[in-house]
Amino acid sequence: MSVKVEKVIKIKKWTSTICNSNEKRVKDCLKEILPKYKTIQWDEEKFLNFYIAVLNSLPARYKQKNSIELNGKIKKQVLLDAISDKLDELASL
């Protein structure tokens, strides 16, 4: 009798060194901008959906350990504009 061995996909371990280089920068910009949008009623789900939408609206800039980043950083104003656009969309709902 043979036992079938199933391969385990270790997503967390395998992707731990891959991150979007703009995530920290977006979080820093959010701290600057969010106080201006007091009318939006936040909860965790709404915030996470908003945060994901902002990141998805940015040009991809991925960086992996021991790799070269070819495209450089996105300018801070581009980040601020992307955040403001998504906040304006939420505020108009």
VEXDRENRO-773876 format. One record per residue (C-alpha): residue in three letters; x, y, z. Coordinates in pm, 1 decimal. Layout:
R   aa         x         y         z
R  ALA         X         Y         Z
...
//
This chain:
R   aa         x         y         z
R  MET       0.0       0.0       0.0
R  SER     143.4     335.3     -99.7
R  VAL      72.1     659.3      75.7
R  LYS      19.7     961.1    -141.8
R  VAL     230.1    1250.8     -19.9
R  GLU      69.2    1586.7     -79.3
R  LYS     292.3    1886.4    -134.2
R  VAL     245.7    2169.1     113.2
R  ILE     244.9    2520.9     -21.5
R  LYS     409.8    2747.4     234.2
R  ILE     271.6    3077.7     114.9
R  LYS     366.6    3282.2     421.6
R  LYS     720.8    3148.7     435.8
R  TRP     778.4    3167.1      62.9
R  THR     654.0    3523.1      27.6
R  SER     791.5    3669.7     351.6
R  THR    1075.4    3851.6     172.6
R  ILE     850.5    3997.4     -98.5
R  CYS     672.5    4321.8     -19.8
R  ASN     530.6    4617.7    -196.9
R  SER     784.5    4893.4    -142.9
R  ASN     509.7    5153.8    -114.9
R  GLU     309.7    5001.0     170.7
R  LYS     499.2    5182.7     447.2
R  ARG     499.3    5506.1     249.0
R  VAL     122.4    5487.1     195.4
R  LYS      69.7    5426.8     568.5
R  ASP     279.2    5734.8     647.7
R  CYS      79.7    5943.9     400.8
R  LEU    -247.1    5817.6     549.3
R  LYS    -146.3    5952.7     888.5
R  GLU    -110.1    6291.6     721.8
R  ILE    -433.6    6290.0     522.8
R  LEU    -695.0    6093.1     719.4
R  PRO    -757.0    6359.3     987.0
R  LYS    -894.6    6585.4     711.4
R  TYR   -1169.0    6329.4     630.5
R  LYS   -1363.5    6316.5     955.8
R  THR   -1699.6    6251.2     791.4
R  ILE   -1609.1    5896.7     685.5
R  GLN   -1725.9    5636.3     937.2
R  TRP   -1440.2    5386.3     948.6
R  ASP   -1445.8    5024.7    1052.5
R  GLU   -1177.1    4765.5     993.1
R  GLU   -1333.0    4618.1     678.2
R  LYS   -1392.2    4958.2     518.6
R  PHE   -1038.8    5070.2     599.7
R  LEU    -875.1    4753.0     466.0
R  ASN   -1076.8    4770.8     143.3
R  PHE    -977.6    5135.8     105.3
R  TYR    -609.6    5060.7     178.8
R  ILE    -605.8    4777.5     -76.1
R  ALA    -774.1    4999.4    -336.1
R  VAL    -508.7    5269.5    -285.3
R  LEU    -223.4    5019.3    -321.4
R  ASN    -383.5    4862.3    -628.5
R  SER    -417.7    5201.9    -793.8
R  LEU     -42.3    5263.1    -777.0
R  PRO     207.7    5149.6   -1038.8
R  ALA     366.5    4821.6    -925.2
R  ARG     703.7    4858.1    -758.1
R  TYR     795.4    4524.2    -608.5
R  LYS    1120.3    4453.3    -438.7
R  GLN    1260.7    4118.4    -335.8
R  LYS    1553.6    4046.1    -107.7
R  ASN    1881.3    4058.5    -301.4
R  SER    1721.2    4203.5    -612.8
R  ILE    1757.2    4530.1    -797.5
R  GLU    1471.6    4778.2    -802.6
R  LEU    1470.3    4919.1   -1153.5
R  ASN    1190.2    5173.8   -1147.0
R  GLY    1272.3    5368.4    -833.7
R  LYS    1026.2    5522.2    -591.7
R  ILE     694.6    5673.6    -676.0
R  LYS     689.1    6042.0    -589.9
R  LYS     513.7    6128.0    -265.2
R  GLN     266.5    6351.3    -446.8
R  VAL     150.2    6053.0    -655.5
R  LEU      83.8    5862.5    -331.4
R  LEU    -101.4    6157.4    -179.2
R  ASP    -311.2    6201.6    -494.6
R  ALA    -402.8    5831.1    -504.3
R  ILE    -508.8    5840.8    -139.9
R  SER    -707.7    6161.6    -188.5
R  ASP    -885.7    6019.6    -494.0
R  LYS    -996.1    5708.9    -302.0
R  LEU   -1099.6    5917.3      -0.9
R  ASP   -1306.2    6144.9    -224.5
R  GLU   -1477.6    5837.7    -369.4
R  LEU   -1563.7    5716.2     -18.6
R  ALA   -1679.8    6057.0      98.5
R  SER   -1918.9    6087.6    -197.3
R  LEU   -2097.2    5759.1    -119.6
//
